[in-house]
Amino acid sequence: MIIFVTDNYTLIDKCVINIQIIIIIILIFVLFIIMKYSKQREKIINILLENKIHPTAEKIYSILCEKGEKVSLATIYRNLKFLSETGIVKKFKTTEKTERFDTTLAPHYHFLCSECKKVYDLPENITADLEKNVGSLGFEVMKCDIILTGICPNCKNKEN
């Protein structure tokens, strides 16, 4: 599910969330049936699905170690590379140049909290006219990755 910064999301947003869940289920089916099954890959996908903070490879490694799993960091990197190359997860870099991994494949934007370092999903409609306005200047937008940086509501409340 997408973590929205605002609680004001519509029925369309809820449908998008349900479609994303269906897509993830199909992708996992493809991963397990068509592609070579890997227990480590399954564990990594489960971590990604359970942790919507867009974890780094190191964070996934840490979570698996806390659960008592025996897996190397190299195995995690290799599997994340495979998952991103096959389109099962999306890899992106934050403004801090760290690679994060996301199971939400539908177009959306991110918010990076500079305090807790969590990455939140933002709904696509936040910048609905951005690509259109850039296009009106004669540019052809092929891809749009937006990461806003600031302080999340949780960290902001801790400061007050």
C-alpha positions as CSV (number, residue, x, y, z in Angstrom):
1,M,0.0,0.0,0.0
2,I,1.1,3.6,-0.6
3,I,1.8,5.7,2.5
4,F,0.1,9.0,1.8
5,V,1.3,12.2,3.5
6,T,-2.3,13.4,3.5
7,D,-5.4,11.5,4.7
8,N,-7.5,13.1,1.9
9,Y,-7.3,10.4,-0.8
10,T,-10.1,9.5,-3.1
11,L,-11.8,6.3,-4.3
12,I,-9.6,6.5,-7.4
13,D,-6.5,6.4,-5.1
14,K,-7.9,3.3,-3.3
15,C,-8.5,1.6,-6.7
16,V,-4.9,2.4,-7.7
17,I,-3.7,0.8,-4.4
18,N,-5.7,-2.3,-5.1
19,I,-4.4,-2.5,-8.7
20,Q,-0.8,-2.2,-7.3
21,I,-1.4,-5.1,-4.9
22,I,-2.7,-7.2,-7.8
23,I,0.3,-6.3,-9.9
24,I,2.6,-7.3,-7.0
25,I,0.9,-10.6,-6.6
26,I,1.2,-11.3,-10.4
27,L,4.9,-10.3,-10.3
28,I,5.5,-12.6,-7.4
29,F,3.8,-15.4,-9.2
30,V,6.0,-14.8,-12.2
31,L,9.0,-14.8,-10.0
32,F,8.2,-18.1,-8.4
33,I,6.8,-20.0,-11.3
34,I,8.6,-18.8,-14.4
35,M,11.9,-17.6,-13.0
36,K,14.3,-19.8,-10.9
37,Y,12.9,-19.9,-7.4
38,S,15.2,-18.6,-4.6
39,K,14.5,-18.7,-0.9
40,Q,16.7,-15.7,-0.4
41,R,14.8,-13.8,-3.1
42,E,11.5,-14.7,-1.5
43,K,12.7,-13.4,1.9
44,I,13.9,-10.1,0.2
45,I,10.6,-9.6,-1.5
46,N,8.8,-10.2,1.8
47,I,11.0,-7.6,3.5
48,L,10.2,-5.1,0.7
49,L,6.5,-5.7,1.0
50,E,6.5,-5.5,4.8
51,N,8.6,-2.4,5.0
52,K,7.2,0.5,2.9
53,I,10.1,2.7,3.9
54,H,11.9,1.9,0.7
55,P,14.8,0.1,2.4
56,T,18.4,0.0,1.3
57,A,20.2,-3.3,0.7
58,E,22.0,-2.7,4.1
59,K,18.6,-2.2,5.8
60,I,17.2,-5.4,4.3
61,Y,20.4,-7.2,5.5
62,S,19.9,-5.8,9.0
63,I,16.3,-6.9,9.1
64,L,17.1,-10.4,7.9
65,C,20.0,-10.7,10.5
66,E,17.6,-9.6,13.3
67,K,15.3,-12.4,12.2
68,G,18.1,-14.9,12.5
69,E,18.4,-15.5,8.7
70,K,21.8,-16.5,7.3
71,V,22.3,-14.5,4.2
72,S,25.3,-12.4,2.9
73,L,25.1,-8.8,1.9
74,A,26.4,-9.8,-1.5
75,T,23.5,-12.2,-2.0
76,I,21.1,-9.3,-1.1
77,Y,22.8,-7.0,-3.7
78,R,22.7,-9.7,-6.4
79,N,19.0,-10.5,-5.8
80,L,18.0,-6.8,-5.7
81,K,19.9,-6.3,-8.9
82,F,18.0,-9.2,-10.5
83,L,14.6,-8.0,-9.1
84,S,15.1,-4.4,-10.4
85,E,16.4,-5.6,-13.8
86,T,13.3,-7.8,-14.2
87,G,11.0,-5.0,-13.2
88,I,9.7,-6.7,-10.0
89,V,11.0,-3.8,-7.9
90,K,12.0,-0.3,-8.7
91,K,15.5,0.9,-7.8
92,F,16.0,4.7,-7.2
93,K,18.6,6.9,-5.6
94,T,17.8,9.5,-3.0
95,T,19.4,12.9,-2.8
96,E,21.8,11.3,-0.4
97,K,22.9,9.0,-3.3
98,T,21.7,5.8,-1.5
99,E,19.9,3.2,-3.6
100,R,16.4,2.4,-2.3
101,F,14.0,-0.3,-3.4
102,D,10.3,0.1,-4.0
103,T,7.6,-2.4,-4.8
104,T,5.2,0.3,-6.0
105,L,5.7,0.3,-9.8
106,A,2.9,2.7,-10.7
107,P,4.1,6.3,-11.3
108,H,4.5,8.2,-8.0
109,Y,6.9,10.5,-6.2
110,H,8.9,10.3,-3.0
111,F,9.5,12.3,0.2
112,L,12.7,11.7,2.0
113,C,12.8,12.8,5.7
114,S,16.1,14.3,6.5
115,E,15.8,13.4,10.1
116,C,14.7,9.7,10.2
117,K,15.8,8.9,6.6
118,K,12.5,7.2,5.8
119,V,11.1,7.5,2.3
120,Y,7.4,8.0,1.8
121,D,5.3,7.5,-1.3
122,L,3.4,10.6,-2.5
123,P,0.4,10.4,-4.8
124,E,1.1,11.1,-8.5
125,N,-1.4,14.0,-8.7
126,I,0.7,16.2,-6.5
127,T,2.6,17.4,-9.6
128,A,-0.1,16.7,-12.1
129,D,0.7,19.7,-14.4
130,L,4.5,19.5,-14.1
131,E,5.2,17.2,-17.0
132,K,2.6,19.0,-19.1
133,N,4.1,22.4,-18.4
134,V,7.6,21.1,-19.2
135,G,6.3,19.6,-22.4
136,S,4.8,23.0,-23.4
137,L,8.4,24.4,-23.3
138,G,9.3,22.0,-26.1
139,F,10.8,19.3,-24.0
140,E,9.7,15.6,-24.3
141,V,9.5,14.1,-20.8
142,M,10.6,10.4,-20.9
143,K,10.9,9.8,-17.2
144,C,10.1,11.8,-14.1
145,D,11.6,10.9,-10.7
146,I,10.9,13.5,-8.0
147,I,12.2,13.2,-4.5
148,L,11.2,15.9,-2.1
149,T,13.3,16.3,1.0
150,G,12.2,17.7,4.4
151,I,10.9,16.6,7.7
152,C,8.1,14.1,8.0
153,P,5.1,14.6,10.3
154,N,6.4,12.1,12.9
155,C,9.8,13.9,13.2
156,K,8.2,17.3,13.1
157,N,5.9,16.3,16.0
158,K,9.0,15.1,18.0
159,E,10.6,18.5,17.7
160,N,7.5,20.3,19.1
